[in-house]
Structure formats: C-alpha cells, structure tokens
C-alpha cells in the first residue's frame, strides 16, 4: 500500500534562497523543517554558517539546528539516524515534512542509507597526517587530484578530515571512496519530492559576496576569535572560519582573508551545483 507520508527535499547552492523558501513552504503546509546542513547544527557557530534567523526559527520548528556541539562527532551516519528519528516524530502529527540544506552527502544518507567503507591501513593514515601537518590542505588536495580525480571533482575538498579519509581509502584499497556508494538503496517508508533552486551564476556570486560582507559587519571576526582555541577541531575546518584563523595566526591580512572566504564559498557553490544536478538527474 503506497505511503501517505512525504518529504519535500529543497536543495540548491549556498545563497540561493533555500532557507526562506523552505520556511514559506513549511508554513503553507503547516509542517516542520529538518536541516541537512552539516554546520548549522553546531550551537557554537552562528554568523559564519548563515543559520536561519530568529524570526525564521520562530515561524517554523526546525530540527538539526543548534542541536549539537562542536566537540561532538557529527557525520553523515549520525545525521541519517538523527533525521529519521526526528522525521518519525514529525509524521505523528503531519503527513508532510520539509528538508533543506546544501550538504549533499547528508541528503543522500537520509534518502538512500549509507555505504560500508572499508577499514584503512593505520600506517598509511599516519603518513598522510604527518604530511598534512607539514604541507597543509593544499598537499591533500593535490594528492587527491592526482590519485582520485573523481573524488576531487565530486567530493568535499575543503574539509581536511574528509580529504584524509578519502586519500587513506584510495591508498589502502586502490579504489575511490565514491566506489563504495551503496548498490542497494535503503527502502524508506515515505515518498520524496525534490525541489532544486538555482539562480544565474552572476547573481549567485553577487549574493555570496554580499553575504560575506554582511557576516563581517555582524561580527564574524569576533565569533572566530572566541573559537580560536578550538581551531583544530574538525567541526571548525570550514569556509568562513579557517580563513580567519589564518588571519589571526598572522598568515594573511584581513582583506585577503575576507577575499578568500568569498572565493572559497563561490568554489563550494559550484561543487554543490555539480553534485546536486548529477544526483537529481540520476533519478
């Protein structure tokens, strides 16, 4: 018997207007929102992750917003479990739920389940970590571009933890970590409707640049200063924070750090567009 429950998944690149669109839709449908953003879940991060405003949060109940600490290990596996549990609660009172966010792996884990990734060689992991400490994220990106161009094109390349993992899998198994994607998609007892938001590239980049300026005006640098002692945490290896950590470390000036935030955010948006177009069109 077909399910009467439905999840509407709203995706799109950063700064494309997903948050307000989801709020308006959820209000119209009298339902709740599950975020699929891998950074907005952290209580300690606010300005730099473009968290929904207090007004938006008051208008619609959100899940996976301010739900975890930067000291917790949050990943696609834990998100899958969390989101499905929250969805069951939503479905008690509603036939429809809304999901929105730009983290493709989180969306995929929720809709299809996760893959079994093989164990990696400990010695290989340590060698990679040693090189990373010596040569930084540029070395990780360069090695993956050379050894696993598919992951470099489709995966998350701004997060050192994920780069380390992907490189270790490639060197241990000879295969891309993407090759271990599930062959048997998990059966979900709800219907899925997908909405993709996209705006002209020029306008998207203008919005990104403007939003970064607004973040700086809102006090992003002070937010980063307060988190400086925790800068090595995986949860803080993200655009908007790592550039300002470099500024605080004297590796660059503030103007250059802000420029890099804009540039890296634009690069991230391009990767989101590539990933979600491929994923949505796959159906």
C-alpha positions as CSV (number, residue, x, y, z in Angstrom):
1,X,0.0,0.0,0.0
2,X,1.5,3.4,-1.0
3,X,2.7,5.6,1.8
4,X,0.7,8.7,2.6
5,X,3.8,10.4,4.1
6,X,6.0,12.7,2.0
7,X,9.3,14.5,2.5
8,X,9.9,17.5,0.3
9,X,13.7,18.0,-0.2
10,X,14.8,21.5,-1.1
11,X,18.3,21.8,-2.4
12,X,20.5,24.3,-4.1
13,X,23.8,26.1,-3.8
14,X,24.7,28.3,-0.8
15,X,23.0,31.7,-1.0
16,X,20.3,30.5,-3.4
17,X,17.5,31.3,-1.0
18,X,16.8,27.7,0.3
19,X,16.1,28.8,3.9
20,X,13.4,31.3,3.2
21,X,11.8,29.1,0.5
22,X,11.7,26.2,3.0
23,X,10.2,28.4,5.7
24,X,7.5,29.7,3.4
25,X,6.6,26.2,2.1
26,X,6.6,24.7,5.6
27,X,4.3,27.5,6.8
28,X,1.9,26.9,3.9
29,X,1.9,23.2,4.6
30,X,1.7,23.6,8.4
31,X,4.7,21.4,9.0
32,X,8.3,21.3,10.2
33,X,11.8,21.5,8.7
34,X,14.8,19.2,9.0
35,X,18.0,20.9,8.2
36,X,20.5,19.0,6.1
37,X,23.3,21.4,6.6
38,X,26.4,19.9,8.2
39,X,27.4,23.1,10.0
40,X,24.2,24.8,11.2
41,X,23.7,22.0,13.8
42,X,26.6,23.4,15.9
43,X,25.4,25.6,18.8
44,X,28.7,27.5,18.9
45,X,28.5,28.5,15.2
46,X,26.1,31.2,14.2
47,X,27.1,34.1,11.9
48,X,29.6,32.1,9.7
49,X,27.2,29.3,8.9
50,X,24.3,31.5,7.8
51,X,22.0,30.0,10.4
52,X,18.2,30.7,9.9
53,X,17.3,34.0,11.7
54,X,15.5,34.0,15.0
55,X,12.4,35.2,13.1
56,X,12.6,32.2,10.7
57,X,13.2,29.8,13.6
58,X,10.2,31.2,15.5
59,X,7.9,30.8,12.5
60,X,8.6,27.2,11.8
61,X,10.0,24.4,14.0
62,X,13.5,23.4,12.8
63,X,15.4,20.2,13.5
64,X,19.2,19.8,13.3
65,X,19.7,23.5,14.1
66,X,21.6,24.2,17.3
67,X,21.3,20.6,18.1
68,X,24.9,19.6,18.7
69,X,28.3,20.9,20.0
70,X,31.5,21.4,18.0
71,X,33.0,18.8,20.4
72,X,30.7,16.1,19.1
73,X,31.5,13.8,16.2
74,X,28.7,14.6,13.8
75,X,28.8,12.9,10.4
76,X,26.6,11.5,7.7
77,X,25.9,8.3,9.7
78,X,24.8,10.2,12.8
79,X,22.8,12.6,10.7
80,X,20.9,9.7,9.0
81,X,19.9,8.3,12.4
82,X,19.0,11.7,13.8
83,X,17.0,12.8,10.8
84,X,15.0,9.6,10.5
85,X,14.2,9.7,14.3
86,X,13.0,13.3,14.0
87,X,11.0,12.5,10.9
88,X,9.1,9.8,12.8
89,X,8.1,12.4,15.4
90,X,7.0,14.9,12.7
91,X,4.9,12.2,11.0
92,X,2.9,11.6,14.1
93,X,1.1,14.9,13.5
94,X,2.0,15.8,9.9
95,X,1.8,13.9,6.6
96,X,4.4,16.1,5.0
97,X,7.9,17.2,6.2
98,X,10.4,19.6,4.6
99,X,14.1,19.1,4.4
100,X,16.6,21.7,3.2
101,X,20.3,22.2,3.2
102,X,23.3,22.1,1.0
103,X,25.3,19.1,2.3
104,X,24.8,16.5,-0.4
105,X,26.2,13.5,1.5
106,X,23.7,14.2,4.3
107,X,20.8,14.3,1.9
108,X,21.9,11.1,0.2
109,X,22.4,9.3,3.5
110,X,18.9,10.3,4.6
111,X,17.2,9.2,1.4
112,X,19.3,6.1,0.5
113,X,21.2,5.0,3.5
114,X,25.0,4.9,4.0
115,X,27.8,2.8,2.5
116,X,30.1,0.4,4.2
117,X,33.5,2.0,3.9
118,X,36.4,-0.5,4.4
119,X,39.0,0.0,7.2
120,X,42.1,1.8,6.2
121,X,45.7,1.0,6.9
122,X,46.9,2.7,10.1
123,X,50.4,3.3,8.9
124,X,49.1,4.9,5.7
125,X,46.8,7.1,7.8
126,X,49.7,8.3,10.0
127,X,51.8,9.1,7.0
128,X,49.0,11.2,5.5
129,X,48.5,13.0,8.7
130,X,52.2,13.8,9.0
131,X,52.4,15.2,5.5
132,X,49.2,17.2,6.2
133,X,50.8,18.8,9.3
134,X,53.9,19.7,7.2
135,X,52.3,20.8,4.0
136,X,48.7,21.7,4.8
137,X,45.4,21.2,3.0
138,X,46.9,22.1,-0.4
139,X,49.0,18.9,-0.3
140,X,45.9,16.8,0.5
141,X,44.0,18.4,-2.4
142,X,46.9,17.9,-4.8
143,X,47.4,14.3,-3.9
144,X,43.7,13.5,-4.3
145,X,43.5,15.4,-7.6
146,X,46.4,13.2,-8.8
147,X,45.3,9.9,-7.4
148,X,41.5,10.2,-7.2
149,X,40.3,12.8,-9.7
150,X,36.7,11.6,-9.3
151,X,36.6,12.4,-5.6
152,X,38.4,15.7,-6.3
153,X,35.6,16.6,-8.7
154,X,32.7,15.4,-6.7
155,X,33.7,15.2,-3.0
156,X,34.2,17.7,-0.2
157,X,37.7,19.2,-0.7
158,X,37.7,22.0,1.9
159,X,37.4,19.7,4.9
160,X,40.8,18.2,5.9
161,X,39.1,15.3,7.8
162,X,37.2,14.1,4.7
163,X,40.3,14.6,2.5
164,X,42.3,12.5,4.9
165,X,39.7,9.8,4.9
166,X,39.3,9.8,1.1
167,X,43.1,9.6,0.5
168,X,43.5,6.8,3.0
169,X,40.8,4.7,1.4
170,X,42.3,5.3,-2.1
171,X,45.8,4.3,-0.9
172,X,44.6,1.3,1.1
173,X,42.1,-0.2,-1.4
174,X,43.1,1.3,-4.7
175,X,39.5,2.5,-5.2
176,X,37.9,5.8,-4.7
177,X,35.8,6.2,-1.6
178,X,33.0,7.0,-4.0
179,X,33.2,3.5,-5.4
180,X,31.7,2.2,-2.1
181,X,28.5,4.0,-2.6
182,X,25.5,1.8,-1.8
183,X,24.5,-0.5,-4.6
184,X,21.3,-1.4,-2.7
185,X,19.4,1.7,-1.8
186,X,17.7,1.6,1.5
187,X,13.9,1.4,1.4
188,X,12.2,4.4,3.0
189,X,8.6,4.3,4.0
190,X,7.8,7.7,2.7
191,X,7.5,9.5,-0.6
192,X,10.1,12.0,-1.8
193,X,9.6,15.2,-3.8
194,X,12.7,17.1,-4.8
195,X,13.0,20.9,-5.5
196,X,16.2,22.3,-6.9
197,X,16.7,26.1,-6.5
198,X,19.1,27.7,-8.9
199,X,19.7,31.3,-9.9
200,X,22.0,32.8,-12.6
201,X,25.7,32.4,-11.7
202,X,26.4,36.1,-11.7
203,X,23.6,36.8,-9.3
204,X,24.6,33.9,-7.1
205,X,28.2,35.2,-6.8
206,X,26.9,38.7,-6.0
207,X,24.7,37.3,-3.2
208,X,27.7,35.3,-1.9
209,X,30.0,38.3,-1.8
210,X,27.3,40.5,-0.2
211,X,26.5,37.8,2.4
212,X,30.2,37.6,3.4
213,X,30.3,41.4,3.9
214,X,27.2,41.2,6.0
215,X,28.7,38.4,8.1
216,X,31.8,40.5,8.8
217,X,29.6,43.5,9.7
218,X,27.6,41.3,12.0
219,X,30.7,40.3,14.0
220,X,32.0,37.1,12.3
221,X,35.6,38.0,13.3
222,X,34.7,38.2,17.0
223,X,32.9,34.9,16.7
224,X,36.0,33.3,15.2
225,X,38.2,34.9,17.9
226,X,36.0,33.3,20.6
227,X,36.6,29.9,18.9
228,X,40.3,30.3,18.2
229,X,41.4,27.9,21.0
230,X,39.4,25.1,19.3
231,X,40.6,25.8,15.8
232,X,42.0,22.3,15.3
233,X,38.5,20.7,15.7
234,X,37.2,19.0,12.6
235,X,33.9,20.9,13.0
236,X,35.8,24.2,12.5
237,X,37.6,23.1,9.3
238,X,35.2,25.0,7.2
239,X,34.9,28.1,5.0
240,X,34.5,31.3,6.9
241,X,36.4,30.1,9.9
242,X,39.6,28.6,8.7
243,X,40.4,31.8,6.6
244,X,40.0,34.0,9.7
245,X,42.0,31.6,11.8
246,X,44.8,32.1,9.3
247,X,44.4,35.8,9.7
248,X,44.6,35.5,13.5
249,X,47.7,33.4,13.0
250,X,49.4,36.1,11.0
251,X,49.4,34.1,7.8
252,X,47.4,36.7,5.9
253,X,45.9,40.1,6.3
254,X,42.2,40.7,7.0
255,X,41.3,41.9,3.5
256,X,42.9,38.8,1.9
257,X,41.1,36.5,4.4
258,X,37.7,38.1,3.5
259,X,38.5,37.7,-0.2
260,X,39.4,34.1,0.3
261,X,36.1,33.4,2.2
262,X,34.2,34.8,-0.8
263,X,36.4,32.8,-3.3
264,X,36.1,29.5,-1.4
265,X,32.4,30.0,-0.9
266,X,32.0,30.5,-4.7
267,X,34.0,27.4,-5.3
268,X,31.8,25.5,-2.9
269,X,28.7,26.7,-4.6
270,X,30.0,25.4,-7.9
271,X,30.6,22.0,-6.4
272,X,27.2,21.9,-4.9
273,X,25.6,22.7,-8.3
274,X,27.6,19.9,-9.9
275,X,26.8,17.3,-7.2
276,X,23.1,18.0,-6.9
277,X,22.5,18.3,-10.6
278,X,24.0,14.9,-11.1
279,X,22.2,13.4,-8.1
280,X,18.8,14.9,-9.0
281,X,19.1,14.0,-12.7
282,X,20.1,10.4,-11.8
283,X,16.5,9.8,-10.9
